[in-house]
């Protein structure tokens, strides 16, 4: 050991030698087309342009397809993933005129843990849409990575994993109301 470095205590040595093992999904080293900033912004803009459920579904389907990549073995999970994403999107985006957009933005900010004060209304909508894209991408990738399991279980586990990372308010709502969006609803 060089003379200019202080001696290392056993406790410090454990920290220096610590090498955690990470469980990463297959292909995690390469960024998905949705993961880059421009892909995320593109999907966020497409989500905001959708004015009806019929316009929203193709965007969600494309999002799930891109998250799946070229893995054809996960085709059975794509439709349930799109149904769940569709239901979650209806909580966040004002597709019908039954609720005021400001209420939805406030609720979405709570779901995603966002601080939106000081942003213009358009920037608020765009930031919420970007967070939804992150949630949808993570949920799709996590569910599709569990393609060998029962579809409902894979989807549920993927959603919970993605919500922990991207939408902590959704887990709080789930605990309070126990009304999590599932593929069958």
C-alpha positions in Angstrom: 0.0 0.0 0.0 1.4 3.4 -0.9 2.7 5.5 2.1 0.5 8.5 1.4 -2.8 6.6 1.9 -4.1 6.1 5.4 -4.5 2.6 6.7 -7.8 0.9 5.9 -9.8 -0.5 8.8 -11.7 -3.8 8.5 -15.0 -1.9 8.3 -13.8 0.2 5.4 -12.4 -2.8 3.7 -15.9 -4.4 3.6 -17.3 -1.3 1.9 -14.4 -1.2 -0.6 -14.9 -4.9 -1.4 -18.7 -4.8 -1.6 -19.9 -5.8 -5.1 -23.7 -6.1 -5.1 -25.4 -8.5 -7.5 -28.0 -6.9 -9.6 -30.9 -8.7 -11.1 -31.4 -7.1 -14.5 -33.8 -8.3 -17.2 -32.3 -9.8 -20.3 -31.1 -7.1 -22.6 -31.0 -4.4 -20.0 -27.6 -3.3 -21.2 -29.2 -1.8 -24.3 -31.7 1.0 -24.1 -35.1 0.3 -25.6 -36.3 2.8 -28.2 -38.7 4.2 -25.6 -36.0 4.6 -23.0 -34.1 7.4 -24.7 -35.2 10.9 -24.1 -36.5 11.5 -27.6 -38.5 8.2 -27.6 -40.0 9.2 -24.3 -40.9 12.6 -25.5 -42.4 11.2 -28.7 -44.7 8.8 -26.8 -45.7 11.6 -24.3 -46.7 13.8 -27.2 -48.6 11.0 -28.9 -50.5 10.3 -25.6 -51.4 14.0 -25.2 -52.7 14.1 -28.8 -55.1 11.2 -28.2 -58.6 12.6 -27.6 -60.5 9.4 -27.3 -60.0 5.8 -26.1 -59.9 4.7 -29.8 -57.0 7.1 -30.4 -55.2 6.1 -27.2 -55.1 2.3 -27.7 -52.8 2.2 -30.7 -50.3 4.4 -28.9 -50.4 2.1 -25.9 -50.1 -0.9 -28.1 -47.1 0.6 -29.9 -45.6 1.4 -26.5 -46.0 -2.2 -25.3 -44.7 -3.5 -28.6 -41.5 -1.4 -28.3 -41.0 -2.4 -24.7 -41.2 -6.1 -25.8 -38.7 -5.6 -28.6 -38.4 -8.5 -30.8 -39.4 -11.1 -28.3 -42.2 -13.0 -29.9 -42.6 -15.4 -27.0 -44.4 -12.6 -25.1 -47.2 -12.1 -27.6 -49.8 -13.6 -25.1 -49.0 -10.9 -22.6 -49.2 -7.9 -24.9 -53.0 -7.6 -25.0 -53.4 -7.8 -21.2 -50.6 -5.2 -20.8 -52.4 -2.9 -23.2 -55.7 -3.3 -21.4 -54.1 -2.4 -18.1 -52.2 0.5 -19.6 -55.5 1.7 -21.1 -57.2 1.6 -17.8 -54.3 3.4 -16.0 -54.2 6.1 -18.8 -57.9 6.9 -18.2 -56.9 7.8 -14.6 -54.3 10.2 -15.8 -55.5 11.7 -19.1 -58.8 13.6 -19.7 -60.2 11.5 -22.5 -63.8 12.3 -21.6 -65.3 15.6 -20.3 -66.6 14.1 -17.0 -63.7 15.5 -15.0 -61.9 18.8 -15.0 -58.3 18.6 -16.4 -57.0 20.5 -13.4 -58.3 17.8 -11.1 -56.7 15.1 -13.2 -53.4 16.9 -13.2 -53.5 17.3 -9.5 -54.3 13.6 -9.1 -51.6 12.6 -11.6 -49.0 14.7 -9.8 -49.9 12.8 -6.6 -49.6 9.4 -8.3 -46.2 10.2 -9.8 -44.9 12.2 -6.9 -44.4 15.3 -9.0 -44.0 18.9 -7.9 -45.6 20.9 -10.7 -45.9 24.4 -9.2 -44.4 27.1 -11.4 -44.9 25.1 -14.7 -47.3 26.2 -17.4 -50.4 24.0 -17.9 -48.9 22.6 -21.1 -45.6 21.7 -19.3 -47.6 20.1 -16.5 -49.4 17.9 -18.9 -46.3 17.0 -20.8 -44.4 16.1 -17.6 -47.3 13.9 -16.4 -47.3 12.2 -19.9 -43.6 11.5 -19.7 -44.0 10.0 -16.3 -46.8 7.8 -17.6 -44.5 6.7 -20.4 -41.9 5.7 -17.9 -44.4 3.8 -15.8 -45.9 2.1 -18.9 -42.5 1.1 -20.2 -41.3 -0.3 -16.9 -44.6 -2.1 -16.3 -44.5 -3.6 -19.8 -40.9 -4.7 -19.6 -41.3 -6.2 -16.2 -44.5 -8.1 -17.1 -43.0 -9.3 -20.4 -39.8 -10.4 -18.7 -42.0 -12.8 -16.7 -43.6 -14.2 -19.8 -43.2 -17.8 -18.6 -45.5 -17.3 -15.6 -49.3 -17.0 -15.5 -50.2 -13.8 -17.4 -52.2 -12.2 -14.6 -49.5 -12.9 -12.0 -46.8 -11.6 -14.4 -48.8 -8.5 -15.1 -49.5 -7.8 -11.5 -45.9 -8.2 -10.4 -44.7 -6.1 -13.3 -47.1 -3.3 -12.4 -46.2 -3.3 -8.7 -42.5 -3.3 -9.6 -42.9 -0.4 -12.0 -45.1 1.6 -9.6 -42.6 1.3 -6.8 -40.1 3.1 -9.1 -42.3 5.5 -11.0 -45.6 6.0 -9.3 -45.4 5.7 -5.5 -48.8 7.4 -5.2 -50.4 4.6 -7.1 -49.3 2.1 -4.5 -50.7 4.4 -1.7 -54.0 4.5 -3.6 -54.0 0.7 -4.0 -53.4 0.2 -0.3 -56.2 2.6 0.6 -58.8 1.4 -1.9 -57.3 -2.0 -3.0 -58.6 -1.1 -6.5 -55.6 -1.9 -8.7 -56.2 -2.0 -12.5 -56.0 -5.5 -13.8 -56.3 -7.0 -17.2 -59.8 -8.5 -16.6 -61.4 -5.2 -15.6 
